[in-house]
Amino acid sequence: MGDKSSVLPSTLVDQLVVPGDVILDVSALTNRTIKLGGGLRQDADLITVTKAGRLRFSKPNKYWVESSQRRYVPSVEDSVLGIVVDSKADNFLIDIKGPAIAFLPVLAFEGGTRRNIPKLEAGTLLYVRVVKANPDTNPELSCTDASGKAAEYGPLKDGFMFECSTGLSRMLLSSPTCPVLEEFGKKLSFEVAVGLNGRVWVNAESPSTVIVVSNAILKSESLSSTQQRILARKLLEKVQ
């Protein structure tokens, strides 16, 4: 492996990286900060790769390594789909497909107080944000954004949830909009929530719309942008 410590991450975006690769020497940064997602870690002044995949970037300053895998490694600020598995006095216990059960404090909701603790039964599907993720502790979640507002977070009612690779989840959340979602959005009315932990929720008034959108999403992972548009248009012809 060559010395990459002097290379800025922007020159490596979308390139294949492997464990041990050094993508940046942070001592060379001046008045600039970056956020590290899954697959990257900081060792002293060096940002190194911990899993094989492609280096990805999202504005304004987050980098991560994307690989098509089922196992999810929690990272701070990830939005994920969690399933309530139990409730305690101070926390809800949530399955987020990670190596350990996560916990959601009963007060981690907009305006949360002891008087208005939400009643969440086992099996409830939630859209939540990861606020703490350390290898040696259970991840902590929140149903608010960084400003304390509920925003899009909270229980997801009705609809259909399915699992996919974490790589497909990131593709669905990429900018510009994923072609298959863009094409369906022009003709169909539906809701979709994508978790970076490899879970997707789709809801619509028509069950047939839920089925066709869900199947198209699952088929899109190995397709190019052009192929995704062709697939979506063919499926739209059948449902309209």
KALIN-V629945 format. One record per helix or strand of 2 or more residues. SS is the DSSP state (~ for helix, > for strand). FROM is the first residue (numbers start at 1). TO is the last residue. If there is no record, write none. Layout:
<<SS;FROM;TO> <SS;FROM;TO>>
//
This chain:
<<~;9;11> <>;16;17> <>;22;25> <~;26;28> <>;35;36> <>;40;43> <>;46;49> <>;53;58> <>;62;66> <>;79;87> <>;91;95> <>;102;105> <~;114;116> <>;125;132> <>;140;142> <>;154;155> <>;160;163> <~;166;172> <~;179;187> <>;191;195> <>;199;203> <~;207;219> <~;225;239>>
//
